[in-house]
Amino acid sequence: METEDVVDLSNVISARELYALRKSADMTQSMMANELGLTLRGYQKLESGESPMKPLHGKAAMFVLIERMAQGHVPEDAGVRRIVERAHFMMNSVFG
């Protein structure tokens, strides 16, 4: 029986990258918490690294960023582009 490679989507973005994404998207912690369906405190724990990032949180944060980029709220700088490209590659590894 063959085993499939497992991609750990919890590493789509780190807590530090979540912070950078939120700032790049010109969003408050409350706005991002709302978009991710979390309480403000729950989001703050993710962003500070106090709580582990679940795969769903990483994927949802990437979708929020992409949506904000499409709306023109996010500058397309190299750091943001690198995070989006890495997340895109990891998601394609799982879902592609």
C-alpha positions as a Markdown table, in Angstrom:
| # | Residue | x | y | z |
|---|---|---|---|---|
| 1 | Met | 0.0 | 0.0 | 0.0 |
| 2 | Glu | 1.4 | 3.4 | -1.0 |
| 3 | Thr | 1.4 | 6.3 | 1.4 |
| 4 | Glu | 0.5 | 9.8 | 0.1 |
| 5 | Asp | 2.7 | 12.8 | 0.8 |
| 6 | Val | 1.0 | 15.0 | 3.4 |
| 7 | Val | 1.3 | 18.7 | 3.1 |
| 8 | Asp | 1.0 | 20.5 | 6.4 |
| 9 | Leu | -1.3 | 23.5 | 5.6 |
| 10 | Ser | -0.8 | 24.9 | 9.1 |
| 11 | Asn | 2.4 | 26.3 | 7.7 |
| 12 | Val | 0.8 | 28.1 | 4.9 |
| 13 | Ile | 1.5 | 31.3 | 6.8 |
| 14 | Ser | 3.2 | 31.9 | 10.2 |
| 15 | Ala | 1.9 | 34.2 | 13.0 |
| 16 | Arg | 4.4 | 36.8 | 11.9 |
| 17 | Glu | 3.2 | 36.5 | 8.3 |
| 18 | Leu | -0.4 | 36.7 | 9.4 |
| 19 | Tyr | 0.4 | 40.1 | 11.1 |
| 20 | Ala | 2.2 | 41.3 | 7.9 |
| 21 | Leu | -0.7 | 40.2 | 5.7 |
| 22 | Arg | -3.2 | 42.0 | 7.9 |
| 23 | Lys | -1.1 | 45.2 | 7.9 |
| 24 | Ser | -0.6 | 44.9 | 4.1 |
| 25 | Ala | -4.3 | 44.6 | 3.6 |
| 26 | Asp | -4.9 | 47.7 | 5.7 |
| 27 | Met | -7.1 | 45.8 | 8.2 |
| 28 | Thr | -7.5 | 46.1 | 11.9 |
| 29 | Gln | -7.4 | 43.0 | 14.1 |
| 30 | Ser | -11.1 | 43.3 | 14.6 |
| 31 | Met | -11.7 | 43.3 | 10.8 |
| 32 | Met | -9.5 | 40.3 | 10.2 |
| 33 | Ala | -11.1 | 38.4 | 13.2 |
| 34 | Asn | -14.5 | 39.1 | 11.7 |
| 35 | Glu | -13.4 | 37.8 | 8.2 |
| 36 | Leu | -12.0 | 34.6 | 9.8 |
| 37 | Gly | -15.0 | 34.0 | 12.0 |
| 38 | Leu | -13.1 | 34.4 | 15.2 |
| 39 | Thr | -13.4 | 36.5 | 18.3 |
| 40 | Leu | -11.0 | 39.4 | 18.6 |
| 41 | Arg | -9.1 | 37.6 | 21.4 |
| 42 | Gly | -9.0 | 34.4 | 19.4 |
| 43 | Tyr | -7.5 | 36.2 | 16.4 |
| 44 | Gln | -5.0 | 38.1 | 18.7 |
| 45 | Lys | -3.8 | 34.7 | 20.0 |
| 46 | Leu | -3.2 | 33.5 | 16.4 |
| 47 | Glu | -1.4 | 36.6 | 15.4 |
| 48 | Ser | 0.8 | 36.5 | 18.5 |
| 49 | Gly | 1.6 | 32.8 | 18.1 |
| 50 | Glu | -0.1 | 32.1 | 21.5 |
| 51 | Ser | -2.5 | 29.7 | 19.7 |
| 52 | Pro | -1.5 | 27.3 | 16.9 |
| 53 | Met | -2.6 | 28.3 | 13.4 |
| 54 | Lys | -5.1 | 25.8 | 12.0 |
| 55 | Pro | -5.1 | 25.0 | 8.3 |
| 56 | Leu | -8.5 | 26.7 | 7.9 |
| 57 | His | -7.1 | 29.9 | 9.4 |
| 58 | Gly | -4.2 | 30.0 | 7.0 |
| 59 | Lys | -6.3 | 29.3 | 4.0 |
| 60 | Ala | -9.0 | 31.8 | 5.1 |
| 61 | Ala | -6.4 | 34.5 | 5.7 |
| 62 | Met | -5.0 | 34.0 | 2.2 |
| 63 | Phe | -8.4 | 34.3 | 0.6 |
| 64 | Val | -9.0 | 37.5 | 2.6 |
| 65 | Leu | -5.7 | 38.9 | 1.3 |
| 66 | Ile | -6.4 | 37.9 | -2.3 |
| 67 | Glu | -9.9 | 39.5 | -2.1 |
| 68 | Arg | -8.4 | 42.7 | -0.7 |
| 69 | Met | -5.8 | 42.7 | -3.4 |
| 70 | Ala | -8.5 | 42.3 | -6.1 |
| 71 | Gln | -10.3 | 45.3 | -4.5 |
| 72 | Gly | -7.1 | 47.4 | -4.7 |
| 73 | His | -6.5 | 47.6 | -1.0 |
| 74 | Val | -3.2 | 45.7 | -1.0 |
| 75 | Pro | 0.0 | 46.9 | -2.6 |
| 76 | Glu | 1.6 | 44.1 | -4.7 |
| 77 | Asp | 5.0 | 44.2 | -3.0 |
| 78 | Ala | 7.5 | 41.4 | -3.1 |
| 79 | Gly | 6.8 | 40.2 | 0.4 |
| 80 | Val | 3.1 | 39.9 | -0.1 |
| 81 | Arg | 3.6 | 38.2 | -3.5 |
| 82 | Arg | 6.0 | 35.7 | -1.9 |
| 83 | Ile | 3.5 | 34.7 | 0.8 |
| 84 | Val | 0.7 | 34.4 | -1.8 |
| 85 | Glu | 2.8 | 32.3 | -4.1 |
| 86 | Arg | 3.9 | 29.9 | -1.3 |
| 87 | Ala | 0.3 | 29.5 | -0.2 |
| 88 | His | -0.8 | 28.9 | -3.8 |
| 89 | Phe | 1.8 | 26.2 | -4.3 |
| 90 | Met | 0.9 | 24.5 | -1.0 |
| 91 | Met | -2.8 | 24.6 | -1.8 |
| 92 | Asn | -2.2 | 23.2 | -5.2 |
| 93 | Ser | -0.1 | 20.4 | -3.7 |
| 94 | Val | -3.1 | 19.3 | -1.7 |
| 95 | Phe | -6.1 | 20.2 | -3.9 |
| 96 | Gly | -4.4 | 20.2 | -7.4 |
